[in-house]
Amino acid sequence: MMSKLTFLLIESIRALFRARIPAIISSITIAITLVVFSSAYFFYENMVGFTNKFTAQFNIEVFFDSGLSESTSVQLFNDILLIRGIEQGEFIDKEKAASLFKLYFKDDIKNIIGNNPLPMGGNFDISISHRSPRMMWKITREIRRMNGVDEAAFQHDVVSRVDHIIDNLLGFSLVVGIAILLISIVLVSNTIRLIIHSKQHSIETLHLLGATNSFIRFPFIMEGIYQGLIGSTMALLFLSLLYSLQAYLIESLVRIQLVIPDMMIAGNLIVGILLGLTGSYRGISKYLK
C-alpha cells in the first residue's frame, strides 16, 4: 500500500514537470485569483477597522438634575456605566462643565452670571456592538428613565447617516468578494479542465490497461494541489510587494495605518489548495464516469 502511494506521489510530480507550461498557466491563474480575492478581503477588513475607529467617537451625553450632590451624581454615573452597551464614561463635575463652557463659548460662566449653575453629568462611550442608531436610542431611553437624570442625548442624525454609509460600503465589499470567489472557482476549474483534456489519450490508455478510477484520479488531484501551492506562493509574494508599495504611498499621504488580516497567509494557502483540488476533481470527473 505504501509503495503504491509513493509511486502515485512520484508520478504526480513527474506529470507536473512533464506538463510545465500548462501547470504554470494553471498556477498563474490561481495566483491572479488569490491576489484579486485577497485584495478585496484586505479592503473589507481595513474598512471594518476604520469604521470601528470612526464610530468610537459616538457617545451619549447625559445631564443630571442640578440639585444633585456630587456624591449622588457619582453614584448615578456609576449606575449608568452598568447599562449594557456602555463601554466607558467620563464624569463631568461642575468645574469640568465650566471648563467645557469656556472652551466652546470663549468666556467664563462665573464672569457672566456670578456663579456656576451648570449641572453635572457624563459622556459615555458605546461598545462596538451597540453603535447603531437603534441600539443607541434604546440606551438613551433607558438612561432617561433613571432618577436624577435631566437629559440624555446623542447626535441621532449624524449616527444614522454614518451608519447607512458604512452598511452600504461593507455590503458592497462583501458582495464583490463573494462574486470574485465564485468567478474564480469557475475560472480555475475550466483552466485545469482544459489541461486535463489535453491528457485524454493517456487517461483512455490507462483505462484499457485496467487501471481503476481512483488510481487514475489520484495523480491529477495531487497535481491540482501542487498547482494550488505554487499559485498561493506566487500570490503571497506579489501581495507582500503590493502591501509594501501601498503602505509607502497611502500611509505617507493620509496617515491611515493599514493592517494585514491575521488569516491572510494561511487563507491564501488553504484557498489556493482548494481551488487546485476543486479544479482537478471537476476536470478529471468528466472522463471518469
C-alpha positions, 0 to 999 in steps of 0.5 A: 500500500505504501509503495503504491502511494509513493509511486502515485506521489512520484508520478504526480510530480513527474506529470507536473514537470512533464506538463510545465507550461500548462501547470504554470498557466494553471498556477498563474491563474490561481495566483491572479485569483488569490491576489484579486480575492485577497485584495478585496478581503484586505479592503473589507477588513481595513474598512471594518477597522476604520469604521470601528475607529470612526464610530468610537467617537459616538457617545451619549451625553447625559445631564443630571438634575442640578440639585444633585450632590456630587456624591449622588451624581457619582453614584448615578454615573456609576449606575449608568456605566452598568447599562449594557452597551456602555463601554466607558464614561467620563464624569463631568463635575461642575468645574469640568462643565465650566471648563467645557463652557469656556472652551466652546463659548470663549468666556467664563460662566462665573464672569457672566452670571456670578456663579456656576449653575451648570449641572453635572453629568457624563459622556459615555462611550458605546461598545462596538456592538451597540453603535447603531442608531437603534441600539443607541436610542434604546440606551438613551431611553433607558438612561432617561428613565433613571432618577436624577437624570435631566437629559440624555442625548446623542447626535441621532442624525449624524449616527444614522447617516454614518451608519447607512454609509458604512452598511452600504460600503461593507455590503458592497465589499462583501458582495464583490468578494463573494462574486470574485470567489465564485468567478474564480472557482469557475475560472480555475476549474475550466483552466485545469479542465482544459489541461486535463483534456489535453491528457485524454489519450493517456487517461483512455490508455490507462483505462484499457490497461485496467487501471481503476478510477481512483488510481487514475484520479489520484495523480491529477488531484495531487497535481491540482494541489501542487498547482494550488501551492505554487499559485498561493506562493506566487500570490503571497509574494506579489501581495507582500510587494503590493502591501509594501508599495501601498503602505509607502504611498497611502500611509505617507499621504493620509496617515491611515495605518493599514493592517494585514488580516491575521488569516491572510497567509494561511487563507491564501494557502488553504484557498489556493489548495482548494481551488487546485483540488476543486479544479482537478476533481471537476476536470478529471470527473468528466472522463471518469464516469 
